[in-house]
């Protein structure tokens, strides 16, 4: 019998994965690939699936902080496919070799990157590295307002305009809000003096004394350069801090200089760099 067993959870079953990730979320910036908020953002898709790996031997020691409900098997990792990237966060004592062996079924040709799971023979992707930035709670002021149901269409408009090619729609926002991660969601919207939607930021609570996450942040192209994105980021950070977040983290490609500058201006500092791993090219 393999030492790990992978279970695939539907979007409505994802609460267990969220509980596990919340327990594994540290007070500072997460060292693994996933935060509960990454799963929360994934759950905008009604057909989303999350993978939960457990100790198949049944002799693992379950973390007493994790609510196992009707399943006594100890969780050892959580992951999902983000496009063609397999993103995984494992327990500190997990058998990464066993996880990588089981993940081969998910890493079909085309799914050529892993984030957080070393795979034998795969190498860091030298074409892109990412930054993890962290914000420590401090008094902030912001004109940002919470996103209410009446603001949903404007919040969707900002995302689609900020990220060309995005298919994010009102139904996705509604699904995300109604998902098992909905209680972790914090959103802020900033409008121009004329009332037009200018910027929005989404944050995710990881628990009292744990790191929160920004995912995603966007400014309407017609309103960039006026500080609206900064106001949205500050607004979300303030709410996460009020709820008890110890820090707030955000991940962004290092080449996205505008995003890095925005986060730095909001008080974030770079705490580490990392690269995804890539399948080696044959031939």
C-alpha positions as CSV (number, residue, x, y, z in Angstrom):
1,X,0.0,0.0,0.0
2,X,1.4,3.4,-0.9
3,X,2.2,5.6,2.2
4,X,-0.1,8.4,1.0
5,X,-3.6,8.4,-0.4
6,X,-5.0,11.2,-2.5
7,X,-8.6,12.2,-2.2
8,X,-10.2,14.6,-4.6
9,X,-12.6,17.0,-3.0
10,X,-15.4,18.9,-4.8
11,X,-15.9,22.6,-4.2
12,X,-18.6,21.9,-1.6
13,X,-16.2,19.4,0.2
14,X,-13.3,21.8,0.2
15,X,-13.9,22.9,3.8
16,X,-11.6,20.2,5.1
17,X,-8.7,21.4,2.9
18,X,-9.3,24.9,4.1
19,X,-9.1,23.8,7.8
20,X,-5.9,21.9,7.1
21,X,-4.3,24.9,5.4
22,X,-5.4,27.3,8.1
23,X,-3.6,25.2,10.7
24,X,-0.5,25.1,8.6
25,X,-0.5,28.8,7.9
26,X,2.2,30.5,9.9
27,X,2.2,33.9,11.6
28,X,4.6,35.2,9.0
29,X,4.5,34.8,5.2
30,X,3.7,31.2,4.2
31,X,6.7,29.1,3.2
32,X,4.6,26.7,1.1
33,X,2.7,27.3,-2.1
34,X,-0.8,27.5,-0.7
35,X,-2.8,29.7,1.7
36,X,-6.5,29.1,2.4
37,X,-7.1,32.1,0.2
38,X,-5.6,30.4,-2.8
39,X,-8.2,27.7,-2.4
40,X,-10.8,30.4,-1.8
41,X,-10.0,32.1,-5.1
42,X,-10.0,28.7,-6.9
43,X,-13.5,28.1,-5.6
44,X,-14.9,30.9,-7.8
45,X,-15.3,27.9,-10.2
46,X,-18.3,25.8,-9.3
47,X,-16.5,22.7,-10.7
48,X,-13.2,23.3,-8.9
49,X,-11.5,20.3,-7.3
50,X,-8.9,20.2,-4.5
51,X,-6.6,17.3,-3.7
52,X,-6.1,16.2,-0.1
53,X,-3.3,13.7,0.6
54,X,-3.6,11.7,3.8
55,X,-1.5,9.1,5.5
56,X,-2.6,5.8,4.0
57,X,-1.0,3.7,6.7
58,X,-3.3,5.0,9.3
59,X,-0.4,5.2,11.8
60,X,0.3,8.9,11.4
61,X,-0.3,11.3,14.2
62,X,-3.1,13.7,13.3
63,X,-2.5,17.3,14.2
64,X,-4.9,17.9,17.2
65,X,-5.6,21.4,15.8
66,X,-7.2,19.9,12.7
67,X,-10.9,19.0,12.9
68,X,-10.9,15.6,11.2
69,X,-14.7,15.0,11.7
70,X,-15.4,11.5,10.3
71,X,-12.0,10.8,8.9
72,X,-9.1,9.9,11.2
73,X,-6.4,9.7,8.5
74,X,-3.8,12.4,9.1
75,X,-3.6,15.0,6.3
76,X,-0.2,15.3,4.8
77,X,-0.7,17.8,1.9
78,X,-3.2,19.9,0.0
79,X,-2.9,20.9,-3.6
80,X,-4.7,21.7,-6.9
81,X,-4.0,22.3,-10.5
82,X,-3.8,26.0,-11.2
83,X,-3.9,25.9,-15.0
84,X,-0.9,23.8,-15.9
85,X,0.8,24.3,-12.5
86,X,0.4,21.8,-9.7
87,X,0.5,23.8,-6.5
88,X,1.0,21.9,-3.2
89,X,1.6,22.7,0.4
90,X,2.7,19.7,2.5
91,X,2.9,19.1,6.3
92,X,6.4,19.8,7.8
93,X,7.0,16.0,8.2
94,X,5.4,14.8,4.9
95,X,7.1,12.3,2.7
96,X,7.7,14.5,-0.3
97,X,9.0,11.6,-2.4
98,X,5.7,9.7,-1.9
99,X,3.7,12.8,-2.7
100,X,5.7,13.3,-5.9
101,X,5.2,9.7,-6.9
102,X,1.5,9.9,-6.5
103,X,1.3,13.3,-8.2
104,X,2.6,11.8,-11.4
105,X,-1.0,10.9,-12.3
106,X,-1.8,14.7,-12.3
107,X,1.4,15.8,-14.0
108,X,0.4,14.7,-17.5
109,X,2.3,16.3,-20.5
110,X,1.2,19.9,-20.5
111,X,1.0,20.2,-16.8
112,X,4.7,21.0,-16.8
113,X,5.2,23.1,-13.6
114,X,5.0,22.4,-9.9
115,X,4.9,24.9,-7.1
116,X,5.8,23.7,-3.6
117,X,6.4,20.0,-4.5
118,X,9.8,18.9,-5.5
119,X,9.7,16.3,-8.3
120,X,12.8,14.2,-9.0
121,X,14.5,15.4,-12.2
122,X,12.6,18.6,-12.4
123,X,14.5,21.9,-12.2
124,X,13.7,25.5,-11.2
125,X,12.2,27.5,-13.9
126,X,14.9,30.0,-14.8
127,X,12.7,32.2,-17.0
128,X,10.7,33.6,-14.0
129,X,11.1,34.1,-10.3
130,X,8.5,35.3,-7.9
131,X,8.5,37.5,-4.9
132,X,6.8,37.0,-1.5
133,X,6.1,40.4,0.1
134,X,4.8,40.8,3.6
135,X,3.0,43.7,5.5
136,X,3.1,44.1,9.3
137,X,0.0,45.6,10.8
138,X,0.2,49.3,11.5
139,X,-2.4,52.1,11.6
140,X,-3.6,52.9,8.1
141,X,-6.4,55.0,6.6
142,X,-8.1,54.3,3.3
143,X,-11.1,55.5,1.3
144,X,-11.8,51.9,0.3
145,X,-15.3,50.5,1.0
146,X,-16.4,46.9,1.5
147,X,-17.7,45.2,-1.6
148,X,-21.5,44.8,-1.1
149,X,-23.9,42.8,-3.3
150,X,-24.8,46.1,-5.0
151,X,-21.1,46.6,-5.9
152,X,-20.6,43.2,-7.4
153,X,-20.9,44.1,-11.0
154,X,-18.4,47.0,-10.6
155,X,-16.0,44.7,-8.7
156,X,-16.2,42.2,-11.7
157,X,-15.7,45.0,-14.2
158,X,-12.5,46.1,-12.4
159,X,-11.1,42.6,-12.5
160,X,-11.8,42.0,-16.2
161,X,-10.4,45.4,-17.2
162,X,-7.3,44.9,-15.0
163,X,-6.5,41.4,-16.3
164,X,-7.1,41.2,-20.0
165,X,-8.4,37.9,-21.1
166,X,-10.0,37.1,-17.7
167,X,-13.3,35.3,-17.9
168,X,-14.2,36.3,-14.3
169,X,-18.0,37.0,-14.3
170,X,-20.7,37.8,-11.8
171,X,-21.5,34.1,-11.4
172,X,-17.9,33.5,-10.4
173,X,-18.0,36.2,-7.7
174,X,-21.3,34.8,-6.4
175,X,-20.0,31.3,-6.3
176,X,-16.8,32.4,-4.5
177,X,-18.9,34.3,-1.9
178,X,-21.1,31.3,-1.3
179,X,-18.2,28.8,-1.2
180,X,-16.8,27.2,2.0
181,X,-14.2,29.9,1.9
182,X,-16.7,32.7,1.8
183,X,-16.2,33.5,5.5
184,X,-12.5,34.1,4.9
185,X,-13.1,36.6,2.1
186,X,-12.4,40.4,2.6
187,X,-12.9,42.7,-0.4
188,X,-12.4,46.4,-0.8
189,X,-13.5,48.7,-3.6
190,X,-12.3,52.3,-4.4
191,X,-14.3,54.7,-6.6
192,X,-13.3,57.9,-8.3
193,X,-14.8,61.2,-7.0
194,X,-17.4,60.8,-9.8
195,X,-18.4,57.4,-8.4
196,X,-16.7,55.2,-11.1
197,X,-15.2,51.9,-10.0
198,X,-11.4,52.4,-10.0
199,X,-9.7,49.6,-8.1
200,X,-10.5,46.5,-6.0
201,X,-8.5,44.2,-3.8
202,X,-9.4,40.8,-2.4
203,X,-7.9,39.5,0.8
204,X,-8.2,36.2,2.7
205,X,-8.2,35.7,6.4
206,X,-6.1,32.8,7.6
207,X,-7.0,32.8,11.2
208,X,-6.2,34.8,14.3
209,X,-2.5,35.2,14.7
210,X,-1.9,33.8,11.2
211,X,-0.9,35.4,8.0
212,X,-3.5,36.8,5.7
213,X,-3.2,36.9,1.9
214,X,-3.9,39.4,-0.9
215,X,-5.3,37.6,-4.0
216,X,-6.0,39.4,-6.4
217,X,-5.6,43.2,-6.7
218,X,-6.5,45.2,-9.8
219,X,-6.9,48.8,-11.0
220,X,-9.0,49.8,-14.0
221,X,-6.6,50.9,-16.8
222,X,-8.4,54.3,-17.1
223,X,-7.7,55.1,-13.5
224,X,-4.2,54.1,-13.0
225,X,-1.6,56.4,-11.5
226,X,-3.9,58.1,-9.0
227,X,-3.4,55.9,-6.0
228,X,-6.6,54.0,-6.2
229,X,-4.9,50.6,-6.1
230,X,-2.9,51.7,-3.0
231,X,-6.1,52.6,-1.3
232,X,-7.7,49.3,-2.1
233,X,-4.7,47.4,-0.8
234,X,-4.6,49.4,2.4
235,X,-8.3,48.9,2.9
236,X,-8.0,45.1,2.8
237,X,-4.9,45.1,5.0
238,X,-6.7,47.1,7.6
239,X,-9.7,44.8,7.7
240,X,-7.5,41.7,7.9
241,X,-5.5,43.2,10.7
242,X,-8.7,44.1,12.6
243,X,-9.8,40.5,12.3
244,X,-6.6,39.4,13.9
245,X,-4.2,38.7,11.1
246,X,-0.5,38.8,12.2
247,X,0.8,39.8,8.8
248,X,-0.5,40.0,5.2
249,X,1.4,38.4,2.3
250,X,1.2,38.8,-1.4
251,X,3.0,36.9,-4.2
252,X,3.8,38.4,-7.5
253,X,6.2,37.8,-10.5
254,X,9.3,39.8,-10.0
255,X,9.0,41.1,-13.6
256,X,5.7,42.8,-12.6
257,X,7.4,46.0,-11.6
258,X,4.2,48.0,-11.3
259,X,2.8,45.5,-8.8
260,X,6.0,45.4,-6.8
261,X,6.1,49.2,-6.6
262,X,2.4,49.3,-5.5
263,X,3.0,46.8,-2.6
264,X,6.2,48.5,-1.5
265,X,4.3,51.8,-1.4
266,X,1.7,50.2,0.8
267,X,4.4,49.1,3.3
268,X,5.1,45.6,2.1
269,X,8.7,44.3,2.1
270,X,10.2,41.4,0.1
271,X,10.8,38.5,2.5
272,X,11.9,35.8,0.0
273,X,12.2,34.8,-3.7
274,X,11.3,31.5,-5.2
275,X,10.9,29.7,-8.5
276,X,8.5,27.1,-9.7
277,X,10.0,23.8,-10.9
278,X,9.6,22.8,-14.5
279,X,9.6,19.5,-16.4
280,X,12.9,18.9,-18.2
281,X,12.8,19.2,-21.9
282,X,13.5,15.8,-23.6
283,X,15.7,15.3,-26.6
